[in-house]
Amino acid sequence: MVAGETSGDMLAARMLSGLRPRIPDARIHGIGGPRMAEHSFINDWPMEKLSVRGLFEVLRHYREISGIRRQLREQLFNEKPDVFIGVDAPDFNLDLEIDLRQAGIPTMHYISPSIWAWRGGRIKKIARAVSHMLVVFPFEEQIYRNAGIPVTYVGHPLAQVIPLEIDTAAAREELGLDPRFKVVTILPGSRMSEIKYNTEAFIRTAKILTDREPNLQIVVPMAGNAQRSYYIQLVVAAKLEGVPVLLIDGRSHTAIAAADTVLVASGTASLEVALFKKPMVIAYKMMEASWQILKHMGYQPWVGLPNILEGEFVVPEFLQSAATPEAMAEAIWTQLNDDVLQNNLKDRFTAMHHTLLRDTAGISAQAVLDVIGQR
């Protein structure tokens, strides 16, 4: 198995929670994170080596990433595993899957690349790479059936991990927050590149909000020690260390549960916020050269998963130059003070949660065993 980032680690761990009890003695190894390790997954390389986003950022790390893929490929050619499972990370995994499949090794890919949003031509490459696709959104299943690619809709694992009813008061108590005052949680991203480009704008947004309402509580969870150190470095460099922020290690779900609204970098985290039934503002910044290329490649007007699933802008999005602290702060302020909007979003996100709720661990584990059995 290969997972390339924190969200992939979570996805894979959910699958392993269903798979490991059925094959307790199997050797399951590759590239993954701490949640996968809880299910006796063996790491051959640290997952952080693959956690790079943006065209030019990837180019800077291309030699190292290619070297890891080449070594892993040779190892798997020799080992001939019963199945290889690429967990997201399509730029790394699909090429590897093509080579492994040609060598007679069954390949599965867990969570479809966003071919319905951009780069739809990748479905031809996926057809060569993947013996069986596992998808997490119901509309994806028909796309793969139409292309003749075996597919299983497993539901989204987050829909099982996150409860339907959220105990906001308990989350605030756990974090030591004052129950009298409102809370904004800020999620700048788990990748180092996301933290690099999002942090200053996000914390300047927090400054505008706390200047307007000094009792407002700002919570910023960090995915790990490296992310925390880099975040602090960026805040100090921007001379924003005076902004009152509660910086916590991990516990991002607790931080989201505690929030009245969330400022979140686009990605899986935006779906997490929706499943917690919280208002949000989605924002994203990246290297300008990458943005100039990527902004012309999308098929839809939305980038945030909640908006894509709903087919409209149910929450605001601010991308690149539009992601100004002033614009983001105003949108957050509106959400904090509009009870009708908050209730409407809660209803819509609850319906979304039910749509995505399946026995993900059991269904995905059975699909893996079926592929192994077919071999």
N, C-alpha and C positions, 0 to 999 in steps of 0.2 A: 504494500500500500504506500502511496505517496500523497501526503497532504502538504500544501505549501504555505499555509497561514493559519491564524487563530481560528477563523470560521471553519476551515477545512478540518482542523483538529477536532472541533466540536461535532461536525457532521460525521466524521469517521468514528468517533467515540460512541456515538449513538448506534451506529451500525454494529460496532464491536460488542456493545452491551447485549445485542441479540445473537450475535454470531459466536462469541467466545464460549457460552454455555453449551452450544451444540457441537463445537469442535474444541474441547478444552485442551487437547494436547498439540494442537497445530502450532507451528512456528509462524508467527505473523510479524513481519518486519518491513523496514524500508525507511521512509522519512515521515515523521509525525511529531506531535506535540505531547504535552503532559497529560491531557485527557485521554489520549490513545494509550499512553503508558499505563494508565490505571487498569487497562484490560490486557496486561502482559504483552503490549506491543514493544518490539525491539527497535530502537532508533539506530540506523546506520550512519545518518548524517543529521545535524541539527536543522530543524525546520526553518529557522531564521535565515538560512542561506538562500531560500527560495522566496522570502517575503519581500519582493521588490515590485513596485508598480510604476507604470509610466514608460513610454517607449525609450527615452534616452537614459533613464535610470537603469532599465534592464540592460541596455547596451554597455553601460559601465561595468556591470557584473557578468557580462555574457560569458567570458572565458571561464570563470569559476563555475557558473551554473552549468555550462556545457560539459565541463570536466566531471561534475557530479553525475550528470545524466549518462555520460559515456561509461563511467565506472559502474554505475548501477546496472546499465544495460548488459555489460559483460558478466557481471555477477549473476544476473537473472538468466542469461543464456546458459550459463553453466549449471545453475540450480534447477532450472525448469520448474517453476512453482506451479501449483494447481490452478492458480488464478492470480492475475495482477489487477489491482483496483486503484485507478487514478481518482483521487478525491479533489475535484475542482482543478485549479492550477493548469488550465488547458494548454497554455503555451509550453509548459514543461512536459506535461503528461501525454498529449496526443501524439507527438513524434515518437516518444518512447513506446507508446501502445502500438503504433504501426509496426515498429520493428519487432516487438514481442509477438504480435499476432502473426506476422509473417513467419516467425520461428515456431509457430504451433502452440503458443501459450495463450490461453483464453484471457481476454482483457475486458474489464468492466470500467465504466466511468460513472462516478457518483456525483451528481448534480450537473445538469447540462450547461455548457457555455451559453451565454445570452444571445443565441443566434436569432431570437425573435426581436432583439433590440438593435443589434449591429453585427456586421460580418456574417450575414446569413449564408454566404458561400462556404463557410466552414463545415456545413453538413456533409459535403462530399468527402472532406478529410475525416470527419467523424465516422462515416460509413466504412472507411478503410481501417480505422483505428480500433473500433469498439465492437466487441462481440455482443455486449448487452449494455444498454444505457439505463441508469436509474435517475428519474426526474422527481423534482420536489414541488412542482407547480402543476395543477391538473391540465392546463391548456397545452403543456409541452408534449403530453403523451401522443396526441394526434399528429404533431409535427414529425415525430420519429416513425410512427406507423406509416405515414405517407411516404417516407423516405426508405421504407423497408428495413429499418433498424430495430431489432428486438428491444423492447422498452418496458419498464415497470414504473408506475407512479407509486411512490412510497410515502407521499405526504411530506411535510417539512418537519424535520426533527425538533425545530424550535417550538412548534405548536404543541408538542408533548412536554417539552422541558419547562415551558412557561405556563403557569396556571391560567385558567380562564378568569378567575377572580383574583385581583391584585390587592394585597394588603399594604397600602401605602404607609399607614401609620407604623406598622412593624418595621418596615424598611427604614423609615426615618429614625426610629428609636435605635435600630442597630448601628446606624451611622452617627448617632449622637446629634442629630439635627433638632432644631427648635421647632416643635409642632405648630407654633403660632405664625410662622413666616413661610412664604412660598419658596419653592426649590426649583432651580434650573440645573439640569445635568448636561454636561458638555462632553461629547465623545469625538475627539479629533481624529480617531483612527488607531489601529493597532500596528500598521506598518510604519517603519521609520520614515519613509518618504511621505506618508500622509501626515505624520506629526510635523515634519519639516515645513510643509506648505500650508497646513491648516492652523497650527497653534497660534500664531500671532493674531490672525484675524479673529479667531474664536475667542481669545482672551480679551482682545480689545472690545469685542461684543459684550463680554461679561463686565468690563469696566463701565461701558455706557449704561448697562442695566443697573449695576450697583450704585452708580452715581445718581441714577434716577430714584432707586429704591434701596437705601443702605441696608435694610433688613433682609434683602433678598439673599438666599443661600445658594452658592454655586458649588457643585460637586463635579470633580474631574477624575474618573477612574483611569488607571494606567494598566496596560496589559502585562507589563513586566518591568524589571529593574532597568534594562537598557532604555526602554521607552520613557520611563520616569526621568532618568538622568538627562536624556536628550530634551525632553519637554522643559525641564527646569533650566537647562542651558539656553534654550530659545527664549523663554520668558525673561530671563535675566538680560540677555542681549537686547531684547526689545524694551527693557526698563519697565516691565509690567509686573515685577514681583510684588508690588504693593496692592495689586488687585486681590480682594479677599476670596480665596478659593480653598475648598477642602479637597486636597489631592489624596486619593486613596489607591491602594494597591489591589488590583483585580476588582472583584465584587461589582462588575459592571451591571449585572442584573439587579443587584440591590440598589445601585445608584439610579437606574432607570425607574425601578418601582417606587423610589422615593420622590420622583420628580413631579412637578406640575406640568412642565414641558421640557423638551430635550432639543439641544442643538447637536446634530449628528452628521458625520461625514457619510456620504452616499455609500451604500454597500449593504452587506447582510445586517449590519447594526441597525439600519433604518427599519428592516423587517422586525427585528427584535423589539424596537420601540413600539411599532404598531401592535405587536402581539401583547405588549404590556398596556395597550389601550391608551397610550399617552399622545397628546399633541406633540408635534415636532416641526422643526425647521431643518431641511436637508441642505447641506452646503458642501462644496468640494472645490479644492484648489490643487493644481499640479504645476509641473514645469511648463512654462509658456509654450515652448516648442512642441511638447507633447500635446498640449491642448489644441494648438492650431491644426494639428493633424486629426486628432480624435473627434473634434467637434463636428466634422463633416461626415462622420462614419455612422451616425446613429439613424435608426429608422423611426423612432418614436420621439415625441416631444418631452418625455419624462426620462429621468435617470434613476429616481428613487423607486425601490421595489413597491412600497405601498401605493404610489401613484400608478405604476405600471399595472399592478394587480387590479386596481379600481378603474383604470382607463381614463383617469382625469387627475387634475391637480387638486387632490384632497388636502395636501399640505404643500407649503411653498418650497421651491428649490432655488438656490442661489449658487451659480457655478462660475468659477474663475473670477473675472473682473467684477461680476455682479455680486460676488460674495463679500460685500463691504460690511464692516462692523455696524454701520448705521442702518443698513437695510435689514440685516439679520436681527439686530436689537429691536427694531420696530415690529418685525413679524413676531418675535418671541413675546414682546410686550402685549401685542394684540391677543395672542393665545392665552396669556396669563390672566387676562381680564375679560374674556368672552365666554361666559358659562354655556351659552347655546352652542357655540362652536365646539367646546370641550365635550359636551354630551353627544353631539352629532358624530364626532370622530370616535368616541367610545363605542357607539352603536355600530358604526361601519367596521371598525377594527375587530369587534367581537364576532361579527358575521364572517370576516376574513379568517379569523382564528378557527372557526368551525370548519370552513372549507379546507383548510390545510391540515386538519387534525386526523391522523391515521396512526396505525401501529407501525411507525417507521422502522423501529429496531427489528421487529419480527418480519415484516415484509421484505426489507432489504437483506436481512440474513438469509431468508429462504431463497431469494433470487440468487445470492452468491452460491448457496449449496446446489441449486438447480444447474447453474453454469458448470460447477465442478462435476456434477453428476453427468452432464452431457458429454464432458470430455471422456 
